[in-house]
Amino acid sequence: MTLGTTYKWVYLSAGYQYIKDAIISFSGAYSEDDPTIALINMINAPDYDKIFASLVLSPTMGLWSPQNKRIVCNKKT
């Protein structure tokens, strides 16, 4: 679920997502003797909640239109 709003040159959005049965890539040392070699596996991640927010500022000054973005994400298991 994501909610967003815009006022003039300010855009704000916030959302929540429940992640279930995710499959992620995981890397670890291939062996303890030589930890410089990595082994990458796909593993099942535990279920978690994801909360995020985004703020975008994009004022227009003549022909110039700079943008400033800030994104915050928080994951809880």
N, C-alpha and C positions, 0 to 999 in steps of 0.2 A: 504494500500500500504506500503510495507516494502522494503527497499534497504539495502544490506549488502555487505561488501567487506572484504577481508582477505589479509594481507601481512605478510608473515613469521609467527610470533607468535602473531600478533595483529589482532583482529576481531572487526570491527565497523559496527553497523547497526543503521538505523534510519527509522522512519515511521510515518505515519499519518493515522488516522481512524476517520470516522464520525459515531457516535453512535446515532441511531434513534430508538425510541420506545423501549427503554430498560426497563426491569422490574427488580427492585432491592429489597433487603430486607431492611426494615426500622424498627428500634426499638425505642420505646418511653415509657414513664412512663404509667403504666396501669391506675393509678388515681393520682390526686394531693395529696390525703390523704396519700397514701403509695407509694412514688416514687421508692421504692426498688424492686417493681415488674415490669418487663418489658413486653410489648406486642410487638410481632414481626409481622409485616405485609409486604406483597408484594405490592409495589407501582410502578407506571409508573414514570420513571425519565425523566426530560426534555432532549431534544436533546443536544448533546455536541460534541466538537472536541477533539480528543486525539492525542497528539504529544509525541513521545517517542524516546529515543536513548539509545544505549547500547554499552559499550566498554569492551572487554574481552582481557586480557593480559595473555598469557600462554607460557612463555619461557621454554625451556628444558635445564636443567643443569645436564648432565650425565643421571642418571636414574630418577632423581627428576623432576617433571613437575608441579610446582605450578600454580594456577590460581587466577587472581584478576579480579573481575567483578564490573562494575559500571553501574547502570541503572538510567535514569532520565525520569520522566513522568510528563507531564503537561496537565491539563484538563481545557478547556475553555467552558463556557456555553454561 
